């Protein structure tokens, strides 16, 4: 698959996703991501995007400050 921005090659990697919610920050580790080898742009599959939103919504209810969770172990 090619990058939408620069047409570079996308590589499957695990990366960290950071959600800055203003009053708190949520770091989700080991997220399955496609990363462009040329420009570094990140993209997520639809199921991963949906799961990231679910994790952020669950964690934001309980956190004020900084939280760190692992993608595969997230409730």
mmCIF file of the N, C-alpha and C atoms, coordinates in Angstrom:
data_MODEL
# 
_entry.id   MODEL 
# 
loop_
_atom_site.group_PDB 
_atom_site.id 
_atom_site.type_symbol 
_atom_site.label_atom_id 
_atom_site.label_alt_id 
_atom_site.label_comp_id 
_atom_site.label_asym_id 
_atom_site.label_entity_id 
_atom_site.label_seq_id 
_atom_site.pdbx_PDB_ins_code 
_atom_site.Cartn_x 
_atom_site.Cartn_y 
_atom_site.Cartn_z 
_atom_site.occupancy 
_atom_site.B_iso_or_equiv 
_atom_site.pdbx_formal_charge 
_atom_site.auth_seq_id 
_atom_site.auth_comp_id 
_atom_site.auth_asym_id 
_atom_site.auth_atom_id 
_atom_site.pdbx_PDB_model_num 
ATOM 1   N N  . UNK A 1 1  ? 0.841   -1.171 0.000  1.00 0.00 ? 1  UNK A N  1 
ATOM 2   C CA . UNK A 1 1  ? 0.000   0.000  0.000  1.00 0.00 ? 1  UNK A CA 1 
ATOM 3   C C  . UNK A 1 1  ? 0.896   1.247  0.000  1.00 0.00 ? 1  UNK A C  1 
ATOM 4   N N  . UNK A 1 2  ? 0.402   2.323  -0.575 1.00 0.00 ? 2  UNK A N  1 
ATOM 5   C CA . UNK A 1 2  ? 1.180   3.561  -0.700 1.00 0.00 ? 2  UNK A CA 1 
ATOM 6   C C  . UNK A 1 2  ? 0.625   4.661  0.203  1.00 0.00 ? 2  UNK A C  1 
ATOM 7   N N  . UNK A 1 3  ? 1.519   5.536  0.639  1.00 0.00 ? 3  UNK A N  1 
ATOM 8   C CA . UNK A 1 3  ? 1.151   6.684  1.464  1.00 0.00 ? 3  UNK A CA 1 
ATOM 9   C C  . UNK A 1 3  ? 0.281   7.646  0.656  1.00 0.00 ? 3  UNK A C  1 
ATOM 10  N N  . UNK A 1 4  ? -0.771  8.149  1.291  1.00 0.00 ? 4  UNK A N  1 
ATOM 11  C CA . UNK A 1 4  ? -1.661  9.098  0.616  1.00 0.00 ? 4  UNK A CA 1 
ATOM 12  C C  . UNK A 1 4  ? -0.986  10.439 0.360  1.00 0.00 ? 4  UNK A C  1 
ATOM 13  N N  . UNK A 1 5  ? 0.034   10.781 1.151  1.00 0.00 ? 5  UNK A N  1 
ATOM 14  C CA . UNK A 1 5  ? 0.669   12.090 1.045  1.00 0.00 ? 5  UNK A CA 1 
ATOM 15  C C  . UNK A 1 5  ? 1.839   12.116 0.071  1.00 0.00 ? 5  UNK A C  1 
ATOM 16  N N  . UNK A 1 6  ? 2.753   11.138 0.197  1.00 0.00 ? 6  UNK A N  1 
ATOM 17  C CA . UNK A 1 6  ? 3.979   11.202 -0.613 1.00 0.00 ? 6  UNK A CA 1 
ATOM 18  C C  . UNK A 1 6  ? 4.163   10.004 -1.532 1.00 0.00 ? 6  UNK A C  1 
ATOM 19  N N  . UNK A 1 7  ? 3.257   9.042  -1.452 1.00 0.00 ? 7  UNK A N  1 
ATOM 20  C CA . UNK A 1 7  ? 3.297   7.818  -2.265 1.00 0.00 ? 7  UNK A CA 1 
ATOM 21  C C  . UNK A 1 7  ? 4.419   6.874  -1.863 1.00 0.00 ? 7  UNK A C  1 
ATOM 22  N N  . UNK A 1 8  ? 4.998   7.084  -0.659 1.00 0.00 ? 8  UNK A N  1 
ATOM 23  C CA . UNK A 1 8  ? 6.005   6.162  -0.136 1.00 0.00 ? 8  UNK A CA 1 
ATOM 24  C C  . UNK A 1 8  ? 5.362   4.848  0.271  1.00 0.00 ? 8  UNK A C  1 
ATOM 25  N N  . UNK A 1 9  ? 6.184   3.892  0.638  1.00 0.00 ? 9  UNK A N  1 
ATOM 26  C CA . UNK A 1 9  ? 5.712   2.567  1.027  1.00 0.00 ? 9  UNK A CA 1 
ATOM 27  C C  . UNK A 1 9  ? 5.303   2.557  2.494  1.00 0.00 ? 9  UNK A C  1 
ATOM 28  N N  . UNK A 1 10 ? 4.149   1.955  2.787  1.00 0.00 ? 10 UNK A N  1 
ATOM 29  C CA . UNK A 1 10 ? 3.681   1.830  4.167  1.00 0.00 ? 10 UNK A CA 1 
ATOM 30  C C  . UNK A 1 10 ? 4.193   0.528  4.766  1.00 0.00 ? 10 UNK A C  1 
ATOM 31  N N  . UNK A 1 11 ? 4.680   0.626  5.996  1.00 0.00 ? 11 UNK A N  1 
ATOM 32  C CA . UNK A 1 11 ? 5.187   -0.541 6.713  1.00 0.00 ? 11 UNK A CA 1 
ATOM 33  C C  . UNK A 1 11 ? 4.340   -0.761 7.959  1.00 0.00 ? 11 UNK A C  1 
ATOM 34  N N  . UNK A 1 12 ? 4.055   -2.019 8.268  1.00 0.00 ? 12 UNK A N  1 
ATOM 35  C CA . UNK A 1 12 ? 3.315   -2.344 9.484  1.00 0.00 ? 12 UNK A CA 1 
ATOM 36  C C  . UNK A 1 12 ? 4.261   -2.263 10.673 1.00 0.00 ? 12 UNK A C  1 
ATOM 37  N N  . UNK A 1 13 ? 3.875   -1.475 11.673 1.00 0.00 ? 13 UNK A N  1 
ATOM 38  C CA . UNK A 1 13 ? 4.665   -1.312 12.888 1.00 0.00 ? 13 UNK A CA 1 
ATOM 39  C C  . UNK A 1 13 ? 3.722   -1.130 14.063 1.00 0.00 ? 13 UNK A C  1 
ATOM 40  N N  . UNK A 1 14 ? 4.252   -1.302 15.262 1.00 0.00 ? 14 UNK A N  1 
ATOM 41  C CA . UNK A 1 14 ? 3.524   -0.936 16.475 1.00 0.00 ? 14 UNK A CA 1 
ATOM 42  C C  . UNK A 1 14 ? 4.081   0.393  16.948 1.00 0.00 ? 14 UNK A C  1 
ATOM 43  N N  . UNK A 1 15 ? 3.196   1.357  17.192 1.00 0.00 ? 15 UNK A N  1 
ATOM 44  C CA . UNK A 1 15 ? 3.609   2.687  17.622 1.00 0.00 ? 15 UNK A CA 1 
ATOM 45  C C  . UNK A 1 15 ? 2.789   3.094  18.838 1.00 0.00 ? 15 UNK A C  1 
ATOM 46  N N  . UNK A 1 16 ? 3.068   4.278  19.340 1.00 0.00 ? 16 UNK A N  1 
ATOM 47  C CA . UNK A 1 16 ? 2.296   4.843  20.443 1.00 0.00 ? 16 UNK A CA 1 
ATOM 48  C C  . UNK A 1 16 ? 1.332   5.878  19.887 1.00 0.00 ? 16 UNK A C  1 
ATOM 49  N N  . UNK A 1 17 ? 0.129   5.908  20.440 1.00 0.00 ? 17 UNK A N  1 
ATOM 50  C CA . UNK A 1 17 ? -0.886  6.883  20.073 1.00 0.00 ? 17 UNK A CA 1 
ATOM 51  C C  . UNK A 1 17 ? -1.077  7.795  21.271 1.00 0.00 ? 17 UNK A C  1 
ATOM 52  N N  . UNK A 1 18 ? -1.052  9.103  21.055 1.00 0.00 ? 18 UNK A N  1 
ATOM 53  C CA . UNK A 1 18 ? -1.206  10.060 22.137 1.00 0.00 ? 18 UNK A CA 1 
ATOM 54  C C  . UNK A 1 18 ? -2.460  10.896 21.898 1.00 0.00 ? 18 UNK A C  1 
ATOM 55  N N  . UNK A 1 19 ? -3.352  10.878 22.879 1.00 0.00 ? 19 UNK A N  1 
ATOM 56  C CA . UNK A 1 19 ? -4.570  11.690 22.822 1.00 0.00 ? 19 UNK A CA 1 
ATOM 57  C C  . UNK A 1 19 ? -4.425  12.808 23.853 1.00 0.00 ? 19 UNK A C  1 
ATOM 58  N N  . UNK A 1 20 ? -4.362  14.051 23.379 1.00 0.00 ? 20 UNK A N  1 
ATOM 59  C CA . UNK A 1 20 ? -4.274  15.216 24.255 1.00 0.00 ? 20 UNK A CA 1 
ATOM 60  C C  . UNK A 1 20 ? -5.679  15.778 24.411 1.00 0.00 ? 20 UNK A C  1 
ATOM 61  N N  . UNK A 1 21 ? -6.260  15.597 25.591 1.00 0.00 ? 21 UNK A N  1 
ATOM 62  C CA . UNK A 1 21 ? -7.642  15.994 25.834 1.00 0.00 ? 21 UNK A CA 1 
ATOM 63  C C  . UNK A 1 21 ? -7.755  17.329 26.555 1.00 0.00 ? 21 UNK A C  1 
ATOM 64  N N  . UNK A 1 22 ? -6.676  18.067 26.623 1.00 0.00 ? 22 UNK A N  1 
ATOM 65  C CA . UNK A 1 22 ? -6.689  19.360 27.293 1.00 0.00 ? 22 UNK A CA 1 
ATOM 66  C C  . UNK A 1 22 ? -6.340  19.233 28.762 1.00 0.00 ? 22 UNK A C  1 
ATOM 67  N N  . UNK A 1 23 ? -7.238  18.601 29.535 1.00 0.00 ? 23 UNK A N  1 
ATOM 68  C CA . UNK A 1 23 ? -6.982  18.431 30.961 1.00 0.00 ? 23 UNK A CA 1 
ATOM 69  C C  . UNK A 1 23 ? -6.296  17.114 31.287 1.00 0.00 ? 23 UNK A C  1 
ATOM 70  N N  . UNK A 1 24 ? -6.135  16.264 30.288 1.00 0.00 ? 24 UNK A N  1 
ATOM 71  C CA . UNK A 1 24 ? -5.430  14.995 30.483 1.00 0.00 ? 24 UNK A CA 1 
ATOM 72  C C  . UNK A 1 24 ? -4.806  14.527 29.174 1.00 0.00 ? 24 UNK A C  1 
ATOM 73  N N  . UNK A 1 25 ? -3.832  13.641 29.325 1.00 0.00 ? 25 UNK A N  1 
ATOM 74  C CA . UNK A 1 25 ? -3.156  13.042 28.175 1.00 0.00 ? 25 UNK A CA 1 
ATOM 75  C C  . UNK A 1 25 ? -3.214  11.535 28.344 1.00 0.00 ? 25 UNK A C  1 
ATOM 76  N N  . UNK A 1 26 ? -3.588  10.854 27.273 1.00 0.00 ? 26 UNK A N  1 
ATOM 77  C CA . UNK A 1 26 ? -3.654  9.396  27.294 1.00 0.00 ? 26 UNK A CA 1 
ATOM 78  C C  . UNK A 1 26 ? -2.650  8.859  26.274 1.00 0.00 ? 26 UNK A C  1 
ATOM 79  N N  . UNK A 1 27 ? -1.755  7.999  26.728 1.00 0.00 ? 27 UNK A N  1 
ATOM 80  C CA . UNK A 1 27 ? -0.778  7.362  25.854 1.00 0.00 ? 27 UNK A CA 1 
ATOM 81  C C  . UNK A 1 27 ? -1.183  5.902  25.708 1.00 0.00 ? 27 UNK A C  1 
ATOM 82  N N  . UNK A 1 28 ? -1.403  5.471  24.479 1.00 0.00 ? 28 UNK A N  1 
ATOM 83  C CA . UNK A 1 28 ? -1.754  4.082  24.202 1.00 0.00 ? 28 UNK A CA 1 
ATOM 84  C C  . UNK A 1 28 ? -0.561  3.458  23.480 1.00 0.00 ? 28 UNK A C  1 
ATOM 85  N N  . UNK A 1 29 ? 0.040   2.465  24.099 1.00 0.00 ? 29 UNK A N  1 
ATOM 86  C CA . UNK A 1 29 ? 1.257   1.847  23.562 1.00 0.00 ? 29 UNK A CA 1 
ATOM 87  C C  . UNK A 1 29 ? 0.935   0.627  22.705 1.00 0.00 ? 29 UNK A C  1 
ATOM 88  N N  . UNK A 1 30 ? 1.865   0.313  21.791 1.00 0.00 ? 30 UNK A N  1 
ATOM 89  C CA . UNK A 1 30 ? 1.804   -0.893 20.951 1.00 0.00 ? 30 UNK A CA 1 
ATOM 90  C C  . UNK A 1 30 ? 0.572   -0.953 20.059 1.00 0.00 ? 30 UNK A C  1 
ATOM 91  N N  . UNK A 1 31 ? 0.265   0.160  19.413 1.00 0.00 ? 31 UNK A N  1 
ATOM 92  C CA . UNK A 1 31 ? -0.887  0.238  18.514 1.00 0.00 ? 31 UNK A CA 1 
ATOM 93  C C  . UNK A 1 31 ? -0.470  -0.217 17.115 1.00 0.00 ? 31 UNK A C  1 
ATOM 94  N N  . UNK A 1 32 ? -1.194  -1.163 16.506 1.00 0.00 ? 32 UNK A N  1 
ATOM 95  C CA . UNK A 1 32 ? -0.889  -1.566 15.132 1.00 0.00 ? 32 UNK A CA 1 
ATOM 96  C C  . UNK A 1 32 ? -1.095  -0.383 14.185 1.00 0.00 ? 32 UNK A C  1 
ATOM 97  N N  . UNK A 1 33 ? -0.044  -0.012 13.474 1.00 0.00 ? 33 UNK A N  1 
ATOM 98  C CA . UNK A 1 33 ? -0.048  1.200  12.661 1.00 0.00 ? 33 UNK A CA 1 
ATOM 99  C C  . UNK A 1 33 ? 0.643   0.924  11.336 1.00 0.00 ? 33 UNK A C  1 
ATOM 100 N N  . UNK A 1 34 ? 0.233   1.644  10.306 1.00 0.00 ? 34 UNK A N  1 
ATOM 101 C CA . UNK A 1 34 ? 0.977   1.639  9.050  1.00 0.00 ? 34 UNK A CA 1 
ATOM 102 C C  . UNK A 1 34 ? 1.726   2.961  8.989  1.00 0.00 ? 34 UNK A C  1 
ATOM 103 N N  . UNK A 1 35 ? 3.054   2.865  8.854  1.00 0.00 ? 35 UNK A N  1 
ATOM 104 C CA . UNK A 1 35 ? 3.915   4.042  8.871  1.00 0.00 ? 35 UNK A CA 1 
ATOM 105 C C  . UNK A 1 35 ? 4.626   4.156  7.526  1.00 0.00 ? 35 UNK A C  1 
ATOM 106 N N  . UNK A 1 36 ? 4.604   5.355  6.946  1.00 0.00 ? 36 UNK A N  1 
ATOM 107 C CA . UNK A 1 36 ? 5.273   5.587  5.673  1.00 0.00 ? 36 UNK A CA 1 
ATOM 108 C C  . UNK A 1 36 ? 6.788   5.583  5.893  1.00 0.00 ? 36 UNK A C  1 
ATOM 109 N N  . UNK A 1 37 ? 7.483   4.802  5.095  1.00 0.00 ? 37 UNK A N  1 
ATOM 110 C CA . UNK A 1 37 ? 8.938   4.714  5.220  1.00 0.00 ? 37 UNK A CA 1 
ATOM 111 C C  . UNK A 1 37 ? 9.629   5.978  4.715  1.00 0.00 ? 37 UNK A C  1 
ATOM 112 N N  . UNK A 1 38 ? 8.922   6.804  3.968  1.00 0.00 ? 38 UNK A N  1 
ATOM 113 C CA . UNK A 1 38 ? 9.519   8.009  3.398  1.00 0.00 ? 38 UNK A CA 1 
ATOM 114 C C  . UNK A 1 38 ? 9.235   9.252  4.246  1.00 0.00 ? 38 UNK A C  1 
ATOM 115 N N  . UNK A 1 39 ? 7.972   9.521  4.567  1.00 0.00 ? 39 UNK A N  1 
ATOM 116 C CA . UNK A 1 39 ? 7.627   10.758 5.280  1.00 0.00 ? 39 UNK A CA 1 
ATOM 117 C C  . UNK A 1 39 ? 7.247   10.544 6.746  1.00 0.00 ? 39 UNK A C  1 
ATOM 118 N N  . UNK A 1 40 ? 7.027   9.284  7.157  1.00 0.00 ? 40 UNK A N  1 
ATOM 119 C CA . UNK A 1 40 ? 6.697   8.992  8.545  1.00 0.00 ? 40 UNK A CA 1 
ATOM 120 C C  . UNK A 1 40 ? 5.226   9.137  8.894  1.00 0.00 ? 40 UNK A C  1 
ATOM 121 N N  . UNK A 1 41 ? 4.397   9.488  7.937  1.00 0.00 ? 41 UNK A N  1 
ATOM 122 C CA . UNK A 1 41 ? 2.952   9.634  8.183  1.00 0.00 ? 41 UNK A CA 1 
ATOM 123 C C  . UNK A 1 41 ? 2.390   8.309  8.714  1.00 0.00 ? 41 UNK A C  1 
ATOM 124 N N  . UNK A 1 42 ? 1.524   8.404  9.701  1.00 0.00 ? 42 UNK A N  1 
ATOM 125 C CA . UNK A 1 42 ? 0.914   7.224  10.303 1.00 0.00 ? 42 UNK A CA 1 
ATOM 126 C C  . UNK A 1 42 ? -0.534  7.098  9.855  1.00 0.00 ? 42 UNK A C  1 
ATOM 127 N N  . UNK A 1 43 ? -0.974  5.862  9.672  1.00 0.00 ? 43 UNK A N  1 
ATOM 128 C CA . UNK A 1 43 ? -2.385  5.623  9.391  1.00 0.00 ? 43 UNK A CA 1 
ATOM 129 C C  . UNK A 1 43 ? -2.816  4.362  10.127 1.00 0.00 ? 43 UNK A C  1 
ATOM 130 N N  . UNK A 1 44 ? -4.110  4.315  10.429 1.00 0.00 ? 44 UNK A N  1 
ATOM 131 C CA . UNK A 1 44 ? -4.677  3.214  11.198 1.00 0.00 ? 44 UNK A CA 1 
ATOM 132 C C  . UNK A 1 44 ? -5.815  2.597  10.399 1.00 0.00 ? 44 UNK A C  1 
ATOM 133 N N  . UNK A 1 45 ? -5.962  1.287  10.527 1.00 0.00 ? 45 UNK A N  1 
ATOM 134 C CA . UNK A 1 45 ? -7.090  0.628  9.882  1.00 0.00 ? 45 UNK A CA 1 
ATOM 135 C C  . UNK A 1 45 ? -8.372  1.077  10.590 1.00 0.00 ? 45 UNK A C  1 
ATOM 136 N N  . UNK A 1 46 ? -9.496  0.869  9.950  1.00 0.00 ? 46 UNK A N  1 
ATOM 137 C CA . UNK A 1 46 ? -10.767 1.267  10.552 1.00 0.00 ? 46 UNK A CA 1 
ATOM 138 C C  . UNK A 1 46 ? -10.994 0.592  11.908 1.00 0.00 ? 46 UNK A C  1 
ATOM 139 N N  . UNK A 1 47 ? -10.797 -0.744 12.018 1.00 0.00 ? 47 UNK A N  1 
ATOM 140 C CA . UNK A 1 47 ? -11.014 -1.375 13.329 1.00 0.00 ? 47 UNK A CA 1 
ATOM 141 C C  . UNK A 1 47 ? -10.092 -0.813 14.419 1.00 0.00 ? 47 UNK A C  1 
ATOM 142 N N  . UNK A 1 48 ? -8.854  -0.514 14.074 1.00 0.00 ? 48 UNK A N  1 
ATOM 143 C CA . UNK A 1 48 ? -7.922  0.052  15.050 1.00 0.00 ? 48 UNK A CA 1 
ATOM 144 C C  . UNK A 1 48 ? -8.381  1.451  15.449 1.00 0.00 ? 48 UNK A C  1 
ATOM 145 N N  . UNK A 1 49 ? -8.829  2.254  14.495 1.00 0.00 ? 49 UNK A N  1 
ATOM 146 C CA . UNK A 1 49 ? -9.321  3.601  14.795 1.00 0.00 ? 49 UNK A CA 1 
ATOM 147 C C  . UNK A 1 49 ? -10.515 3.560  15.749 1.00 0.00 ? 49 UNK A C  1 
ATOM 148 N N  . UNK A 1 50 ? -11.424 2.646  15.502 1.00 0.00 ? 50 UNK A N  1 
ATOM 149 C CA . UNK A 1 50 ? -12.597 2.499  16.358 1.00 0.00 ? 50 UNK A CA 1 
ATOM 150 C C  . UNK A 1 50 ? -12.166 2.087  17.760 1.00 0.00 ? 50 UNK A C  1 
ATOM 151 N N  . UNK A 1 51 ? -11.246 1.137  17.850 1.00 0.00 ? 51 UNK A N  1 
ATOM 152 C CA . UNK A 1 51 ? -10.770 0.669  19.159 1.00 0.00 ? 51 UNK A CA 1 
ATOM 153 C C  . UNK A 1 51 ? -10.045 1.783  19.914 1.00 0.00 ? 51 UNK A C  1 
ATOM 154 N N  . UNK A 1 52 ? -9.255  2.601  19.216 1.00 0.00 ? 52 UNK A N  1 
ATOM 155 C CA . UNK A 1 52 ? -8.573  3.722  19.859 1.00 0.00 ? 52 UNK A CA 1 
ATOM 156 C C  . UNK A 1 52 ? -9.586  4.679  20.480 1.00 0.00 ? 52 UNK A C  1 
ATOM 157 N N  . UNK A 1 53 ? -10.643 4.991  19.744 1.00 0.00 ? 53 UNK A N  1 
ATOM 158 C CA . UNK A 1 53 ? -11.690 5.880  20.272 1.00 0.00 ? 53 UNK A CA 1 
ATOM 159 C C  . UNK A 1 53 ? -12.367 5.278  21.496 1.00 0.00 ? 53 UNK A C  1 
ATOM 160 N N  . UNK A 1 54 ? -12.620 3.967  21.459 1.00 0.00 ? 54 UNK A N  1 
ATOM 161 C CA . UNK A 1 54 ? -13.232 3.298  22.604 1.00 0.00 ? 54 UNK A CA 1 
ATOM 162 C C  . UNK A 1 54 ? -12.327 3.384  23.832 1.00 0.00 ? 54 UNK A C  1 
ATOM 163 N N  . UNK A 1 55 ? -11.041 3.127  23.633 1.00 0.00 ? 55 UNK A N  1 
ATOM 164 C CA . UNK A 1 55 ? -10.087 3.178  24.742 1.00 0.00 ? 55 UNK A CA 1 
ATOM 165 C C  . UNK A 1 55 ? -10.024 4.586  25.325 1.00 0.00 ? 55 UNK A C  1 
ATOM 166 N N  . UNK A 1 56 ? -9.924  5.588  24.464 1.00 0.00 ? 56 UNK A N  1 
ATOM 167 C CA . UNK A 1 56 ? -9.849  6.974  24.935 1.00 0.00 ? 56 UNK A CA 1 
ATOM 168 C C  . UNK A 1 56 ? -11.103 7.330  25.736 1.00 0.00 ? 56 UNK A C  1 
ATOM 169 N N  . UNK A 1 57 ? -12.273 6.959  25.247 1.00 0.00 ? 57 UNK A N  1 
ATOM 170 C CA . UNK A 1 57 ? -13.517 7.275  25.954 1.00 0.00 ? 57 UNK A CA 1 
ATOM 171 C C  . UNK A 1 57 ? -13.593 6.574  27.308 1.00 0.00 ? 57 UNK A C  1 
ATOM 172 N N  . UNK A 1 58 ? -13.134 5.326  27.379 1.00 0.00 ? 58 UNK A N  1 
ATOM 173 C CA . UNK A 1 58 ? -13.144 4.596  28.646 1.00 0.00 ? 58 UNK A CA 1 
ATOM 174 C C  . UNK A 1 58 ? -12.179 5.214  29.650 1.00 0.00 ? 58 UNK A C  1 
ATOM 175 N N  . UNK A 1 59 ? -10.968 5.514  29.202 1.00 0.00 ? 59 UNK A N  1 
ATOM 176 C CA . UNK A 1 59 ? -9.931  6.006  30.106 1.00 0.00 ? 59 UNK A CA 1 
ATOM 177 C C  . UNK A 1 59 ? -10.225 7.431  30.558 1.00 0.00 ? 59 UNK A C  1 
ATOM 178 N N  . UNK A 1 60 ? -10.769 8.267  29.690 1.00 0.00 ? 60 UNK A N  1 
ATOM 179 C CA . UNK A 1 60 ? -11.012 9.671  30.047 1.00 0.00 ? 60 UNK A CA 1 
ATOM 180 C C  . UNK A 1 60 ? -11.983 9.810  31.223 1.00 0.00 ? 60 UNK A C  1 
ATOM 181 N N  . UNK A 1 61 ? -12.842 8.817  31.445 1.00 0.00 ? 61 UNK A N  1 
ATOM 182 C CA . UNK A 1 61 ? -13.793 8.854  32.554 1.00 0.00 ? 61 UNK A CA 1 
ATOM 183 C C  . UNK A 1 61 ? -13.096 8.757  33.913 1.00 0.00 ? 61 UNK A C  1 
ATOM 184 N N  . UNK A 1 62 ? -11.905 8.133  33.930 1.00 0.00 ? 62 UNK A N  1 
ATOM 185 C CA . UNK A 1 62 ? -11.237 7.829  35.188 1.00 0.00 ? 62 UNK A CA 1 
ATOM 186 C C  . UNK A 1 62 ? -9.941  8.599  35.423 1.00 0.00 ? 62 UNK A C  1 
ATOM 187 N N  . UNK A 1 63 ? -9.520  9.391  34.430 1.00 0.00 ? 63 UNK A N  1 
ATOM 188 C CA . UNK A 1 63 ? -8.196  10.000 34.521 1.00 0.00 ? 63 UNK A CA 1 
ATOM 189 C C  . UNK A 1 63 ? -8.271  11.505 34.452 1.00 0.00 ? 63 UNK A C  1 
ATOM 190 N N  . UNK A 1 64 ? -7.476  12.112 35.297 1.00 0.00 ? 64 UNK A N  1 
ATOM 191 C CA . UNK A 1 64 ? -7.196  13.526 35.146 1.00 0.00 ? 64 UNK A CA 1 
ATOM 192 C C  . UNK A 1 64 ? -5.700  13.620 35.348 1.00 0.00 ? 64 UNK A C  1 
ATOM 193 N N  . UNK A 1 65 ? -5.014  13.994 34.328 1.00 0.00 ? 65 UNK A N  1 
ATOM 194 C CA . UNK A 1 65 ? -3.550  13.984 34.332 1.00 0.00 ? 65 UNK A CA 1 
ATOM 195 C C  . UNK A 1 65 ? -3.063  13.153 33.167 1.00 0.00 ? 65 UNK A C  1 
ATOM 196 N N  . UNK A 1 66 ? -2.160  12.226 33.451 1.00 0.00 ? 66 UNK A N  1 
ATOM 197 C CA . UNK A 1 66 ? -1.574  11.395 32.394 1.00 0.00 ? 66 UNK A CA 1 
ATOM 198 C C  . UNK A 1 66 ? -1.878  9.938  32.673 1.00 0.00 ? 66 UNK A C  1 
ATOM 199 N N  . UNK A 1 67 ? -2.330  9.228  31.628 1.00 0.00 ? 67 UNK A N  1 
ATOM 200 C CA . UNK A 1 67 ? -2.589  7.787  31.744 1.00 0.00 ? 67 UNK A CA 1 
ATOM 201 C C  . UNK A 1 67 ? -1.841  7.078  30.626 1.00 0.00 ? 67 UNK A C  1 
ATOM 202 N N  . UNK A 1 68 ? -1.388  5.874  30.933 1.00 0.00 ? 68 UNK A N  1 
ATOM 203 C CA . UNK A 1 68 ? -0.698  5.054  29.935 1.00 0.00 ? 68 UNK A CA 1 
ATOM 204 C C  . UNK A 1 68 ? -1.337  3.669  29.954 1.00 0.00 ? 68 UNK A C  1 
ATOM 205 N N  . UNK A 1 69 ? -1.770  3.211  28.773 1.00 0.00 ? 69 UNK A N  1 
ATOM 206 C CA . UNK A 1 69 ? -2.356  1.876  28.644 1.00 0.00 ? 69 UNK A CA 1 
ATOM 207 C C  . UNK A 1 69 ? -1.723  1.183  27.445 1.00 0.00 ? 69 UNK A C  1 
ATOM 208 N N  . UNK A 1 70 ? -1.850  -0.129 27.418 1.00 0.00 ? 70 UNK A N  1 
ATOM 209 C CA . UNK A 1 70 ? -1.362  -0.914 26.286 1.00 0.00 ? 70 UNK A CA 1 
ATOM 210 C C  . UNK A 1 70 ? -2.543  -1.301 25.414 1.00 0.00 ? 70 UNK A C  1 
ATOM 211 N N  . UNK A 1 71 ? -2.410  -1.150 24.124 1.00 0.00 ? 71 UNK A N  1 
ATOM 212 C CA . UNK A 1 71 ? -3.505  -1.388 23.183 1.00 0.00 ? 71 UNK A CA 1 
ATOM 213 C C  . UNK A 1 71 ? -4.100  -2.786 23.364 1.00 0.00 ? 71 UNK A C  1 
ATOM 214 N N  . UNK A 1 72 ? -3.272  -3.821 23.378 1.00 0.00 ? 72 UNK A N  1 
ATOM 215 C CA . UNK A 1 72 ? -3.797  -5.174 23.447 1.00 0.00 ? 72 UNK A CA 1 
ATOM 216 C C  . UNK A 1 72 ? -4.398  -5.499 24.797 1.00 0.00 ? 72 UNK A C  1 
ATOM 217 N N  . UNK A 1 73 ? -3.941  -4.836 25.867 1.00 0.00 ? 73 UNK A N  1 
ATOM 218 C CA . UNK A 1 73 ? -4.441  -5.121 27.188 1.00 0.00 ? 73 UNK A CA 1 
ATOM 219 C C  . UNK A 1 73 ? -5.523  -4.165 27.659 1.00 0.00 ? 73 UNK A C  1 
ATOM 220 N N  . UNK A 1 74 ? -5.926  -3.240 26.800 1.00 0.00 ? 74 UNK A N  1 
ATOM 221 C CA . UNK A 1 74 ? -6.911  -2.237 27.205 1.00 0.00 ? 74 UNK A CA 1 
ATOM 222 C C  . UNK A 1 74 ? -8.281  -2.880 27.380 1.00 0.00 ? 74 UNK A C  1 
ATOM 223 N N  . UNK A 1 75 ? -8.968  -2.469 28.419 1.00 0.00 ? 75 UNK A N  1 
ATOM 224 C CA . UNK A 1 75 ? -10.297 -3.033 28.707 1.00 0.00 ? 75 UNK A CA 1 
ATOM 225 C C  . UNK A 1 75 ? -11.338 -2.518 27.753 1.00 0.00 ? 75 UNK A C  1 
# 
